[in-house]
Amino acid sequence: MKATLALAVLAALALCAGLAACGGDSSDEPAPAVASEVPASATVSAAAYTQFAGSLAKTETGQPLEVNKVVPPTSETDEPLPVS
């Protein structure tokens, strides 16, 4: 009986140690920053604005960008750029 109890306690301790070793992510990469407004560098040219818009994460659950004061740049000479 004592041997069975000791074996059960030992098994429980081994299980706890195994679960404790599985936790956490060893990645040192920081989480990507989420933009909350359009940066000034994106309004320098139409190409920069298009590149910024294309770099945004495609999500339906993220927070919207603050665009009330943003004036998108325009160009009379540049060809239209696709947003991919």
C-alpha positions as CSV (number, residue, x, y, z in Angstrom):
1,M,0.0,0.0,0.0
2,K,2.8,2.4,0.9
3,A,4.6,1.5,-2.3
4,T,1.4,2.3,-4.4
5,L,1.0,5.6,-2.6
6,A,4.6,6.5,-3.1
7,L,4.4,5.6,-6.8
8,A,1.2,7.7,-7.2
9,V,2.9,10.7,-5.5
10,L,6.0,10.2,-7.6
11,A,3.9,10.1,-10.8
12,A,2.0,13.2,-9.9
13,L,5.3,15.1,-9.2
14,A,6.7,13.9,-12.5
15,L,3.6,15.1,-14.3
16,C,3.8,18.5,-12.6
17,A,7.4,18.9,-13.5
18,G,6.7,17.9,-17.1
19,L,3.9,20.4,-17.4
20,A,6.0,23.2,-15.9
21,A,8.7,22.6,-18.4
22,C,6.3,23.0,-21.4
23,G,5.2,26.5,-20.6
24,G,6.3,29.7,-22.3
25,D,7.7,30.6,-25.6
26,S,11.5,30.9,-26.0
27,S,11.2,33.4,-28.8
28,D,13.1,36.6,-28.2
29,E,11.3,38.5,-31.0
30,P,9.1,41.4,-29.7
31,A,5.5,41.5,-30.8
32,P,4.9,43.6,-33.8
33,A,3.7,47.1,-33.1
34,V,0.1,47.8,-34.0
35,A,-0.4,51.2,-35.7
36,S,-3.2,53.3,-34.3
37,E,-2.7,56.2,-36.7
38,V,-1.1,56.8,-40.1
39,P,2.5,57.9,-39.6
40,A,3.8,61.1,-41.2
41,S,6.3,59.2,-43.3
42,A,3.3,57.5,-45.1
43,T,2.0,60.8,-46.3
44,V,5.2,62.0,-48.0
45,S,4.3,60.5,-51.4
46,A,1.7,58.4,-53.1
47,A,4.1,55.4,-53.2
48,A,4.8,55.7,-49.5
49,Y,1.1,55.9,-48.7
50,T,0.4,52.8,-50.9
51,Q,3.3,50.9,-49.3
52,F,2.0,51.7,-45.8
53,A,-1.6,50.6,-46.7
54,G,-0.3,47.4,-48.2
55,S,1.7,46.6,-45.1
56,L,-1.2,46.8,-42.7
57,A,-2.4,43.5,-41.3
58,K,-5.6,42.1,-42.9
59,T,-7.9,41.6,-39.9
60,E,-11.5,42.2,-39.1
61,T,-11.0,42.2,-35.4
62,G,-8.2,44.9,-35.1
63,Q,-8.7,48.5,-34.1
64,P,-9.3,51.0,-36.9
65,L,-6.8,53.6,-37.8
66,E,-7.3,57.2,-36.8
67,V,-7.6,58.9,-40.2
68,N,-9.7,62.1,-39.5
69,K,-6.7,64.4,-40.0
70,V,-5.0,62.5,-42.8
71,V,-4.8,64.0,-46.2
72,P,-3.6,61.2,-48.7
73,P,-0.9,62.4,-51.0
74,T,-1.7,62.6,-54.7
75,S,0.4,62.8,-57.9
76,E,-0.5,64.1,-61.3
77,T,2.5,62.2,-62.9
78,D,2.8,58.9,-61.1
79,E,1.0,55.8,-62.4
80,P,-1.5,54.2,-60.0
81,L,0.0,51.6,-57.7
82,P,-1.8,48.4,-56.8
83,V,-2.5,47.7,-53.1
84,S,-1.7,44.1,-52.5
